Amino acid sequence: MEVRLESLIDGARSADGVAVIVDVLRCFTTASVALSRGAERIVMVAEVDEAIDLRSRGVGAYCVGEVGGKRPEGFDFGNSPTEMLTADVQGRTLIQSTRAGTVGVTAAERAGLIYGAALVNARATAGVISAQAPERVTVVAMGSSGLVRNDEDEQCALYLRNLLEGRHPDPDAVRSLAQSGAEARKYGDPARPHFPTSDRDAAMDVDRFGFAIRVRREDGLLAARAEYP
């Protein structure tokens, strides 16, 4: 298995083989919490207007996401794992739009398979992919808005590569490096309540969930569901 590391939106566009789109703070952490609490699927789109339109057409119950870290006008929930912990998502379809993770998923058009990953489901993601024994895996650290590299996504990508290549990286070391980065330090600032400490803490809970997030086309839409090793 060849494991290639890429970054940002250009990395997502170039990804081939099995693409793993990484967004730790907070896209795929939020998605993982929602799926763990019984959400049936999460339709992933790049744009806010598209999410609202799909909800109006009955595709999903709730719009979830962010622009600049904040819940967009007309959305039901922000891009927040904390909010997902109390949301009534059992059996529901969500529609998610973020500035990095879902944009990366929609950009990965060359990939044969797509997974969304964060620190919370990294080991499970590596296990699901390893069982398939693909020829190539492209791990893409999406960074901030898909434009600027950040520590947590780059560290998660390295963690995934080590797992896929059969090594045994230290989760505590990965967590320490990820939470010392500039993006993680935004959380807990009273002037920015849309970045709660609880969201950062949830995102740093390495390997909390035992499933991967697989994204498939369903009726022309990119739909994410939990997939277990």
CORCOR-V769582 format. One record per residue. RES is the residue in three letters. PSI is psi as a letter, one per 40 degrees, with the letter a starting at -180 (999 if undefined). OMEGA is omega in whole degrees, -180 to 180 (none if undefined). D_LAST is the distance of its C-alpha to the last C-alpha in Angstrom with 2 decimals. Layout:
res = (RES,RES)
psi = (PSI,PSI)
omega = (OMEGA,OMEGA)
d_last = (D_LAST,D_LAST)
//
This chain:
res = (MET,GLU,VAL,ARG,LEU,GLU,SER,LEU,ILE,ASP,GLY,ALA,ARG,SER,ALA,ASP,GLY,VAL,ALA,VAL,ILE,VAL,ASP,VAL,LEU,ARG,CYS,PHE,THR,THR,ALA,SER,VAL,ALA,LEU,SER,ARG,GLY,ALA,GLU,ARG,ILE,VAL,MET,VAL,ALA,GLU,VAL,ASP,GLU,ALA,ILE,ASP,LEU,ARG,SER,ARG,GLY,VAL,GLY,ALA,TYR,CYS,VAL,GLY,GLU,VAL,GLY,GLY,LYS,ARG,PRO,GLU,GLY,PHE,ASP,PHE,GLY,ASN,SER,PRO,THR,GLU,MET,LEU,THR,ALA,ASP,VAL,GLN,GLY,ARG,THR,LEU,ILE,GLN,SER,THR,ARG,ALA,GLY,THR,VAL,GLY,VAL,THR,ALA,ALA,GLU,ARG,ALA,GLY,LEU,ILE,TYR,GLY,ALA,ALA,LEU,VAL,ASN,ALA,ARG,ALA,THR,ALA,GLY,VAL,ILE,SER,ALA,GLN,ALA,PRO,GLU,ARG,VAL,THR,VAL,VAL,ALA,MET,GLY,SER,SER,GLY,LEU,VAL,ARG,ASN,ASP,GLU,ASP,GLU,GLN,CYS,ALA,LEU,TYR,LEU,ARG,ASN,LEU,LEU,GLU,GLY,ARG,HIS,PRO,ASP,PRO,ASP,ALA,VAL,ARG,SER,LEU,ALA,GLN,SER,GLY,ALA,GLU,ALA,ARG,LYS,TYR,GLY,ASP,PRO,ALA,ARG,PRO,HIS,PHE,PRO,THR,SER,ASP,ARG,ASP,ALA,ALA,MET,ASP,VAL,ASP,ARG,PHE,GLY,PHE,ALA,ILE,ARG,VAL,ARG,ARG,GLU,ASP,GLY,LEU,LEU,ALA,ALA,ARG,ALA,GLU,TYR,PRO)
psi = (h,h,h,h,h,i,i,a,d,d,d,d,d,e,h,i,b,h,h,h,h,h,h,d,g,e,d,e,d,d,d,d,d,d,d,d,e,e,h,d,i,h,h,h,i,d,i,d,d,d,d,d,d,d,d,d,e,e,d,i,d,i,h,h,a,i,h,f,e,i,h,i,h,e,i,d,i,a,g,h,d,d,d,d,d,e,i,g,e,h,e,i,h,i,h,h,h,i,e,c,d,d,d,d,d,d,e,f,e,e,i,d,i,h,i,h,i,i,d,e,f,d,d,d,d,d,d,d,d,d,d,e,f,i,d,h,h,h,h,h,h,d,a,h,f,e,d,h,i,i,d,d,d,d,d,d,d,d,d,d,d,d,d,d,e,e,i,g,i,h,d,d,d,d,d,d,d,d,e,e,i,d,d,d,e,d,h,e,h,d,e,g,e,e,g,i,d,d,d,d,d,d,d,e,g,h,f,d,i,f,i,i,h,h,h,i,h,h,f,e,i,h,h,h,i,h,h,i,999)
omega = (174,179,-178,177,176,-179,168,-173,178,176,177,-180,-178,-174,175,-173,173,178,174,-179,-173,173,-174,-178,14,-167,-172,167,177,179,180,179,180,180,179,-179,170,174,-177,178,178,176,-175,-179,-179,-168,180,-178,179,179,-179,178,180,177,-180,179,176,-180,-179,-177,-173,169,-177,176,-176,164,-176,-180,-176,176,179,176,180,178,-180,-178,171,179,-168,175,177,178,-179,-179,-179,-179,178,-175,-177,176,-175,170,175,175,-173,175,177,-176,-180,-172,-178,174,178,178,-178,-179,-173,-174,-179,-174,175,176,179,172,171,-175,173,179,-175,-179,-175,-177,178,178,178,179,179,-178,-179,180,179,-180,179,178,-177,173,175,180,-173,174,-171,178,-178,-179,180,-173,-175,180,174,-171,-172,180,178,179,177,178,178,178,177,-180,179,179,-179,-180,171,178,-174,-179,-177,-179,-179,178,178,179,-179,180,-177,-174,176,-178,-176,-179,-179,-178,175,-170,-179,177,-179,179,180,-176,177,174,-178,178,-178,177,178,-180,178,-178,-178,180,-170,176,179,-173,-176,179,172,175,-180,-179,178,172,177,-179,177,-180,176,-174,-180,176,177,176,-175,178,none)
d_last = (17.77,20.12,19.06,21.75,22.50,24.46,25.86,27.30,27.98,29.29,26.11,24.14,26.75,26.53,22.74,21.78,18.95,15.67,17.03,15.53,18.12,18.57,20.67,20.60,23.89,23.03,21.44,17.68,18.31,20.26,17.75,15.00,17.62,18.65,15.33,14.82,18.30,17.79,18.76,18.03,17.82,19.44,21.82,22.33,25.85,27.98,31.14,32.30,34.69,32.07,29.96,33.10,34.11,30.85,31.16,34.79,33.76,31.48,28.17,26.85,28.18,28.09,28.44,26.63,27.39,30.00,32.77,33.99,31.73,33.55,32.75,34.49,37.34,36.28,32.66,31.50,29.39,29.19,26.19,25.72,22.87,25.77,27.01,23.69,23.72,26.74,26.41,26.33,23.27,22.00,21.59,23.10,22.62,23.32,24.83,24.23,26.54,26.70,28.65,25.86,22.25,22.97,25.77,23.47,21.12,24.25,25.68,22.87,24.51,24.27,20.49,18.77,15.52,15.41,13.12,14.75,14.21,16.15,16.38,14.84,11.30,11.84,9.84,6.53,7.92,8.93,5.87,4.66,8.41,9.25,7.67,10.02,12.83,14.86,18.45,18.63,16.80,19.11,18.41,21.04,22.41,24.23,26.75,29.37,29.98,28.56,31.85,31.95,29.50,28.46,27.26,24.12,22.51,23.77,22.51,19.00,19.11,20.37,17.74,15.00,17.14,17.60,13.95,13.44,16.64,15.71,17.93,17.80,19.26,20.80,19.30,22.80,24.49,22.31,23.00,26.68,27.06,25.30,27.36,30.59,30.56,33.00,30.62,29.35,33.00,33.81,32.18,34.59,37.68,39.90,41.21,37.77,36.41,33.73,32.01,31.54,30.56,27.97,26.03,26.10,25.10,22.07,21.05,21.54,19.27,16.89,13.22,14.26,11.31,7.77,6.73,7.76,11.00,11.51,15.23,16.90,20.56,21.62,25.39,26.08,24.15,21.13,18.80,15.70,13.15,10.07,6.79,3.82,0.00)
//
